[in-house]
Amino acid sequence: MPKHSTIPTIPTIPTIPTFADAYSYSLDAWQRSVLFLDVMRQRGAQYEEHRTQTAPNVLEFEAQLVRDGRTLARPVNYALVSIVPPDGVAIDPSKRPFVVVDPRAGHGPGIGGFKADSEIGVAMKAGHPCYFIGFLPDPVPGQTIEDIALAEAMFLETVIARHPDADGKPCVIGNCQAGWAVMIVAALRPELFGPIIIAGAPLSYWAGVKGQNPMRYSGGLLGGSWLTALTGDLGAGVFDGAWLVQNFENQNPANTLWTKQYNLYSKIDTEAARYLGFERWWGGHVTLNAEEMQFIVDELFVGNKLAAGEIRTSDGTAIDLRNIRSPIVVFCSKGDNITPPQQALDWILDLYDSVDEIRAYGQTIVYTIHETVGHLGIFVSAGVARKEHDEFASNIDLIDVLPPGLYEAVLTPAAGVDEGRELLSGEWLMRCEARTLEDIRALGGNDIEDERRFAAAAKLSEVNLALYRTYLQPAVKAAVTPPVAEAMRSMHPLRLQYALFGPDNPFMAWTAALAEQVRQNREPAALNNPFIAWQEALSQQVVDGLDAWRRMTEYVSEQTFHTVYGAPALQAALGVDAAHAPRKAAKSLLHQELVDARIADLRARMAEGGTCEGLARALIFVGMARGGADERGFEAVRRLRRAHPDAKQLDLATFKAVLREQYFMLLIDEDAALAALPNLLPEAIEERRTAFTALREVLDASGALTGLAAERLQRVAAMFRLDSEPPVAINAGKAVRNRAAS
């Protein structure tokens, strides 16, 4: 059989099935069926209980209400809660708080704290106070996306006021759809944010690779956002989030229609608790105001306006992501079919023409790409939490002080690290390596023809929406009353699948008692039973068939989109010019003037400062040759601060400002910055020797210097004027490290 064939083969049966095998399997299959139905009954009861709660969530941790968004001047259904640390977890009040913002994408809140090993869990383990921004199932009538952004800004003000002694502004995590919401707030109120982590968050909705992840074509294939308006009108001004959940499920019919249920059935003795735990969140459908959903689809999904700076607030303020001053950490995965890496990262290409332009705006962007984890795994996988999220939480201060630029966070097992192993706190070593825009482009993306197709789809969406609002919307609104809308929501297929097996179904009443008898007399079939092998083979054939159907529909949808919206006649009719260039965010002449003024100011102050500025300049000059930084060097700086009382006066914000200023001086005029370096160093030889030893301590922490970095260190050593003293040993800094550690 050819290697590329996907036709499944039935596993080899070691023996001919016997009557005993058939009896054992039949009994096992019947018992599993009863237990499966009982889990469905429990799922339905769980759904009803969750649905009737005022503030349902799936947080693993105890939470205390801090601020209720319904009490604000512009009320919203959001709330800020403080997470109570579990027993055995110590919180350091000097560490910056973490604030997790959950996505409102059809499901209820809590996914960021769904398990002990979660974003919230790993942040508390690292000693950070934690907060959570969640929401109620139903929106406040009239609330808008802008109202929510203003509320989240007020929540952050509250968190900052509660932690006046924290060494840095809050680290804010935005999951999935909360990612773009957090970025909008950060662009409007940059002073409220420490580092921002956006996980699985789509910011460039048009981006992608041909032949993969065709969800981005959905808006165009449906004729644009008029269906969103129709759905909102059929809900009497309320958009049912179950439709969003159904969109997610449609991306993987094999899992939705078969694998999820079969996995429960085949592992019914061990899988029930995990299944019910996940379904508690997956089935917690929420609603949005029709106006909220229309904004999301028009401005983001179809319009793709965020990265281009084309969204404006009600007072006319443009939302420009280049206004963000905090480091931005982007976590995405190649296995994510909802937010592939292109949608998570290509906003960088929309905003900037080069890494130098990123630096000119003073932005630090760090990204990391997982190879396999799926969209939900980014938030719920314990393995991801213990690796990526754990490293981000443990090293958030390192990310905060990185010089402006574009970096990739590379994680390597700590077990393979020899030098500086004592400086690592976890099982992984995080290194931030410098990257260019070409590294982002290498992931694949749209060409000019694709951009024109999506531009045509956006134009057609506007036309269809205008036609709907003119000719159909008045009649639909007149026909649909709130009771009718509520009845239609209750009949949604996703809601029905819970209700049909719930406590209101009298035919499920017998399940609990029979299931208890089955558990007491459970007789699972042996794993080597030949009927089990046939069952697995049949299941694989079903999965392969559904996967083949998915691939076929994806291919057809992509080809249809390209054919329809690639037609020159349609593009011309919609006003899309054949010379249409990729949409880019507009450049600001004022910004360039500010940059020029800043450069002139830095040139004038290159000889100003003292030992702190001199060490920072020397450290950056040598470190730039390495093309990045890892956590060992930053931990060495921390320990030196603890070992030297005078250094403790330099808080993290000041340290960050010094590093950035010295970095820019080296970028502007390296020769002039180095020529001025000796003037920043102390006159006393002992003080210079101590300063140089500290410099070596930090540099050696990340491994021995080689190549250009070693050459640069020799140049710096000459500037310290230590020639008359014995040469500094390669590992002289280890003594300082050991003293600091003790």
N, C-alpha and C positions, 0 to 999 in steps of 0.2 A: 504494500500500500504506500502511496507517495507520502512523504513526510509532512506535507502541508495539509493533508486531508483532515477534516474535522469530524468525520463520521465516527461515532463512538463504537467501541467494540465491547461485547459482553464479556465480563471477566471470566477467566477460566474456572470452571466448576471442578473442584478436586475429586468429588465423588458423585455418584448418581443419587439424586434425592430419594430419600426413603419416606415411608408413611410417617415415621416419627418426626422427620424434618418438616413435613407438610403440616402435621398436627401442631408442632411447637410454633411454627411460623404463624399459622392461622390464629392460635390463641393469642400470641404476642400482638399480631396486627389488630385483632379485636380490642384487646386491652389498650393499645396505644390510641385507637380511635376514640374510645370512651374518655381517656385522659386528655386527648386533644380537644374534644368537645368541652370538657370541663374547663380547660384553660381559656377557650373562647368565651365560656360563660363568665369566668373571672374577668376577662378583658372587657366584656360588655358592662359588668357591674362597676369595674374600675372607671370606665369611661363616663358612666352616669354620675358616679360620685365626683369625679374630677370636674364634670360639666356644671354641677350645681354649686361648686365652691365659689366664693366671692373673689378670692385671689389665689387661684391654683398655680402651683409651680412644681418642679421636680428637683429642687435643690436638695443636695445631700446634707447640707449644713443648716444649722439654726440661724435664723435671720431676724433682725430687729428693724422695724420701720424707722427711718430717719426723716424722710420728707415725702409727702404725698403730693404728686403732681396735680391732683384734682383741686388742690387749695390755691394754686397759683393764679395770678391775674389772668393769664391765658391758660385755662385748665387743660390738662391732658391725662390720659389713663396710664401714665408712667409713675414709678415710685423708686426712690432710693432707699436701699436697705443696707445695714451693716451686718457682715457675716461674723457670727460668734465663733471664735477659735475652738475646735474640739479639745478634749482633754489631752494633755501631753504636748500641745503645740504652743510655743512661746512666741509672742509678737514683740518685735523691737520697735518702740515708738519713734526712734530716730530714722527708721527706714520709710521711704516713700510709700504711700498707699497704692494699692491696685484697685482699679474700678473695671469690672466686667460688664459690658453692655450686650444684652442678648438680642438676637435677631427677631424681628416681628415679621416672619415670612410664612404665616399660616399656622405655626405651632405656638404653644404656650411657652413661658419663660423657664429658664433653669438649666439650659443645656451646658453652659459654662461651668456649672457646679453640679453636674449630673452624678459624678462619682467622687470618691475620696481622691483618686488620682485624676485631677481635672485642673483647669486653669486656676480656679480658686484654690484648690488643694495644694498645688505646687507653690503658689505665691505665698500662702500662709506657712508652708514648710520652710520657705526661705526667710521667714520672719516678718513679712509685710502685712500690715493691716489690709483687709479686703472689704470691698463694697460691691454691690450688685445693683444694676439698673434694669428692672423688669417692667412688666405691664399687666394690666387687667385684660380679661377676655374681650371686653367691649369698649370701643373708643368713646371719648366724650364727644357728643354731637358738635360738629363744627370744627373740631381740632384739625390742624394741618401739619405737614411735615416741618414747616418752619416753627410752629408752636412747640413741637417735640424737641427741635434743636435748641430753642431758647430754654426749655425746661432742663435739658441735659447740661447746658452751661450753668444753670443755677445749681444743679446737683453737684457739679464739680466745685463750684464756689463753696458749697457747704462742706465738702470733703476737705478742701484746702484749709478752711477755717477750723476744722476739727483737729488738724495736725500741724500746728504752727512750728513745731520743732523738727518736722520731717526734713531729711536731707534731699529735697527735690520735690517737684510737682508730681501729681499722681500719674502713674502709668495706666493708660486706658486701653482696654482690649475690646475690639469690635469684631464680633463673629459674623460671618456671612453678610446679610443685608445690614447688620449694624455697623459693618466696616465703613460703608459709604456715609452712613449717618454720622459716625464719629469724625470722619474726615471733613464733612461739611461744618460741623461745630468747630473743629480745630482751625479751619480756614477763617472762620468768623471771629473766634476768640482764642487766638494762639497762646495768649499769656496764661491760660488755665491748664495747659498740658505739659506733662513730662513725656517720656517716650510713648509712642502709639504703636500698638500691635494690631494689625488687621489680618485676621485668619480666614482664609477661604472667601475673601470679600471681592466681589466683582466691581471694578471701577472703570473698565474699558469694555463695554458690553458688545461692541462689534467685533472685537479681536478674536482670533482663533486660527486654526490650521485646517486647510481643506481636507475633507475626509474624516474629521474628528469632531466630536462634541457639537452636533448640529442644533443644539437648543437655541443658539443665537439667531437662527433663521426663523424661529417660531413667530415672532412679531410680524415679519414681512409676509409669511405664508398665510397668516390669519387676516391680512389686510390692514394691519396696524392696530391702534388702540381703541377703535370704535367698539370692539367686543368688550373691552374693559368697561367702557361707559355703559354699554348695554347690561353687563352683569351687575354693575352698581345700581342701575335703575331697577333691575329685577329684584334687587335686595332692598328697595325703598331707601336708597342712599347709603346702604351698608354693603361692603364687599366681603364675601365669605372667604376666609383664608383657606378653607378646604380646597378651593380651586387651585391655590398655589401648591398645596401639598400634593394634589393630583398631578400637577405638572412635574414635580420631582419624581413621583412614582412612574410616570410614563417614560422616563429616561431609561429605565431598566425593567422592562416587562418580565424578564425571566425571574428576577428577584421578587417583584411585586406579586406576580400571579402564581409563582410556584416555590422558589427557593426558600423564602422566608417561612412559609407555612410548612414546607417539607422538612426543613431543618428542625423545626419544633416537633413535628410528628416523629421523625426518625430518632430524635434524642429526647423524647418526652420525659424521661426520668431525670434529666439534668438541665434541660434548657428552659423550663417553664419560668423560673424566677427572672432570668436575664431577658426573656422575651416580654414578660409582663412589665418589667421595668422600663424597657425601651418604648413599648406601646403606650405607656402612660404619658410619655412626652409626645410621641408621634401622633397620637389621637387627640391631643389637647388643642383642638382647632379654635382659632380666635378670629375676630373680624376686624376690619379696617373701615374707616369712612371712605365712601366712594371717591371723594376728593383726594384723599391721601393716595389711594391706589392709582388714580389717574395721573397724579404728579409723578409717581415712581415709574410708570410705564412710559409716559410722554417724555419726561426729562432724562430718564436713565435707560430703561430697557430698549426702547425704540429710538429715542432721540440721541442717546449717548452724549449728553451735553456737559456732564460734570468735568471730565478731563479737559474739555475745550474751553472751560471758563464761561459757558454760556447760560448758566443758571443764575438767576438774580432773586434776591429776597424781595419782600413786599415794598421795602423802601428804596429799591433800585440798586442795592449793594451787590456787586458781582462776587460770586463764590469762586475764588481763585486758590487752588490747592497749593500754589507756590507761596502763599502767605503763611503756611504752616512752618513754625520754627522748631518744633520738636523732632527728634529722630523718628523715622517711620520704619517699622519692621513689618515686612510682608511675608506671610507664611502661606504657601500654596503647595499643590501636589500635582504631579503628572497623572495620578489616578483619579483626580477629581473631574467628573464629567459635568458638574454644575458650574464650577468656577475654575476652568483650566488655567495654567500659568499665564497664558497670553492675556486673559481678561483680568488677572490679578496684577500684572506688571506693565502692560503696554501703555497705561496712563503716563508712565515716565517718559515714553517716547512722544506722547502727545504734548507734553509740557516743555520738554527740554531738547535742545539740539546737540548737547554734549555734556560730559561730566563737569567741564569747567563752568557751564551755565548752572548746573546743580549747586556747585560750590559758590557761585556768585550770589545765589539766593540764600546761602547759608544752610542748605538742607543736607541732612544725613539720611540716606535711604539704605536699609539693610534688608536683603531678601534671602529666603532659603526655600528650596524646592524639594519636597519629599518625592520619592520615586513611585510609590505605589498606593498610599492610603487614599481612600475615597473621601468625598465631601464631608459626610457625617463623621468619619473617623478623625478628621482634624479636630473636632470638638469632643468626641466621646471616647476615642481610643485611649486606653490607659497607657499603652506603649508610647503613643505620641506625647501624652502629658508628661510621662517620666523622662522623655528625651528632649524634644524640642521646647515644649513649654517650660520644663524644669530649667533648661539652660537659659532661656530668655529671662525667667524670673530671677535666677541666681546672678545673672550678669547684666541686669538692666542698667546699672550704673556705668558699666563699661560702654554699652551702646550709647548712653547719654553723652559721654565725653568724646566719642569718636569725632575726628575732624570731618567737616562737610565732604560729601562725596557719595559714591555708589559702592556698596559692598555686598558680598555674599557671605552669609554665615555658614561655615563649614564645620560639621561636628564629626570628631574622630573619637574612637574609644580611648578612655583614659588609661586603660590597661596597657596600651602600647606606648605610653609616654614615659620617658626615662628622666629627662631634665625637668626640674620644677614640678615633679609629681605632687609634692607636698602643698603646692599652691592651688590644686584643684579641689573643688568641693563636692563634685558629683562623679558620675560614671562616664562623663563625656568631656572632651576638651572643645570649647568653642573658639574658633578663629574667624575673624572678620577680614576677608581678603578683598582688595580693591578690584573693582570691575568697571567696564565701560558700557556704553549703550549698545555696542556690538554684541556683547554677551546676551543682552535682552533680545536683540533682533535674531540672534542665532536660535532662539527657541521657536521661531516661525511666527508668521502673522499675515496680515492682509497686504495684498498688493494694491496698486492704484485702481485696478478694475473692481476689486472687492469693495474698496471705499466708495466708489461710484454706485455700486449696487445697493449698499446699505443707505447711502444718502437718498437714493430713489425710494427705497422702502420707507424712510422717515418722511419724505415729502408726501407719498401716497397716504400714509397714516394720517397726516394732517387733513388731506382732502376728504378721506372717508369719515373722519371724526366730525368734520364740519357738516357733511351731508347727513350723518346720523342725527346730529343735534338739531338740524333744521327740519328734517322731515319725519323722523321716527321718535325721537326722544319725548316730545310732548305727549304722544299717544301712550307710550310705555309708562311714563310717570303717572298718567291719569288712571291707567288700568291696574297698577300694582299698589295695593295698600300694605301697611306694615304687617297685618295678620297674614296676608297672602305671601309676602316675602319670607316671613318666619316659617310658614308651611313649606315653601320651596327649599329653604335652608335645611330643614329637618329631613327632606327627601334626597339630599345629596348622597350619591353612591358611597362616599367614604364614611359619612355619618351612619348610613343604613347598615353597613357591614358590622358596626359595633352594636347598633340597636337590635338587629335581628337575633343576636346571640345574648342579649342583655336580659336583665331580670323581668322586663315587661313581656317577654316571650314565654307563654305558659308551657310550651313544649320543651323548654330547657329545665323545668323544675326537677325532673328526675335525675339530671346529670350529676349533681353534687353527691347524692347518696350512692349512686352506682360507682362513681369514680372512687369514693372512699373504699368501697368493697374491693375494687380492682387493685388499689394500692396495697391492701392487706394481703391479697393473693397474687401479687405480681409475679409473672413467670416470663421474663424476656427471653427471646430466642438467642441461641448462641451466635456469636459473631461469624463463625464459619458455616452457618446455615446457608445452603445454596440459594434458598429463596431470598435471603437478605442481599446476596450478590445480584440477583436478578432485579430486585427492587431498586438497588443503587444504579444499575445500568439503565433501567427504565427512567429513573429520575434524570439521569444525565442526558438521555435522549430528549426529554421534555425541555430541559434547559438549552440544549443545543438548537432545538427547533425554534424556541422563542428568541434566542440570540440571533439566529439567522433572519427571523422576521424583523428584529430590530435593525440589523445591519441593512436589510433591504429598504425599510422605510426611511432610514437615515440617508441612504444614498439617493433615494427618489426625492426626498425633501430638499437635499442640497442641490441636486440638479435642477429641480423645479425653481428654486430660488434664483440660481444663477441664470437660468434661461429667461425667466420672467423679468427680473430686475436688471438683467444685463442687456436687455433689448434697447438698442439706441433710440428707437421711436418713443418708447415709454420714458426713457431718461430725458429726452428732449421735451416731451410733453410736460414733464414734471419740473422742468427748469434746471436739470442737472447738466452742467456744461461738460462736453467731451474732454475739455482740458482741466476738469475738476481735480484739484490737488488734495492730498490728504489733509484733513482738517487739523489745524494746530491752534493752540492757545495763543491769543494775541500777545505781542511783545509790548512792554511799557517803556516809553522813552524816559519817563520819570525814574523808573527803576535804574536804568543805565546811568542817569545823572547821579543818583544816590550811590551807586557802586563806584563811580569815578571819584566822588567826594570821599568815600570811605578809603579808597586806595591812597589818595593824597594824604589823608590823616595818618594812615599806617606808615607810610614812607617817612613822614615827619617824626614819628615816635619810635623808630627802630632802635635808637640808642637809649630809650627810656626803660626803666625797670631795674630789678635787682636779681638776686640769686634765683628766685622762683621763676622769673621770666627767662633767665639764661638757661636754667636746667630744662625748662619746657621746650625752648627753641632747639637745644642740643638733642633732646630726646626725640623730637619730631624729625629733625634732620636725619638722624641715623635710622629711625624707625621707618621713614618713607622708603628707604631702600629695600625694606622687607616686603612692601606691598600689602601691609595689613597689620593687625594687632590681635593678640589672643588674651584670654582671661588671666594667664599667668602673670603677665606684666602688670596688669591693672591690680591684681591681688597683691603684688609686690609693693605697688604704690600705697595701697591701703595699709599694709603692715608697717611700712616706713612712717606713715602718718601716725599710727598708733605708737610707734617707738620713739617719735620725736614730738614732744609737747608743742613746740612752736608751729609744727606743720598742721596740728589739729585746728588751728584758727582758719585754715584755708578750707572753707566748706566746698561742697561738690559744685555748686553753681559758680563760685569764683574760680575754682580749678578748671571747670569747663570753659569759662570765658578766657582765662589765660591761655589754655591750649589752643583755642580757636584763633585768638589774636596772633599768637606766634606762628601758627600754621599758615595763616594768610600772609604774614610778612615774608615767610619763606617762598610762598607761591609768587608773590609780587616781584620780589627781587632777592633771589637766594644769595647772591654775592654780597649785597649790601647788608643783609641780615646777618650773615656769618662774620663779616668784617666788624660789625658792632657787637658781636657776642662777647669778646673779652671784657668790654666795658661794663657788662652786666654782672660779672663774677666778683666775688669778694677779693680784697687785697691780701688778706692773711693767707699764707700757704696752707695752714692747717684747715681753714674753712674751705679752701678750694679742694683740698684732698678729700675732705668729708663729702663735699658736694659731688665730686667726680665718682667717689665710691658708691654713693647713692644712685647716680646715673647708671653705673655699671650693674648695680643690683637689679634695677628694673629691666635693663636690656638683656642681661643674662638669664632672667627668669623664663624667657620664651625660647631658650636654647642658645647654643654658641653662635656668635656672629661670624658670618663668612662673606666672602665676595665683597660687593660694593658696600654693604653695611659695615664690615670690618674696616674697610678703607676710610669710610666716613668717621668712624670712631677714632681712628688715628688722627684725623684732622682736628676733631674736637679736642682730643687729649692735648694736642699742641697749643690750642687756644687756652687751656687751663693752666699753661705755663708750669708744668710739673717736670720739665726736663731735668732739673737739678736733683730731683728726688728719684728714689728707686722706682723702676717701672711697676705699674699696677698689674698684679697677677690676674690671669684670665678669670679665676673664680673668686676674686677678692670679695665680691658682693655677697657671697654665700654666708659670710660671717654676720653681715648685717641682717640677712634674711632670717638666720637662725635666732639672732637676738630678738628680732621683731616677733617671730613666731612664739617665743617663750614668754 
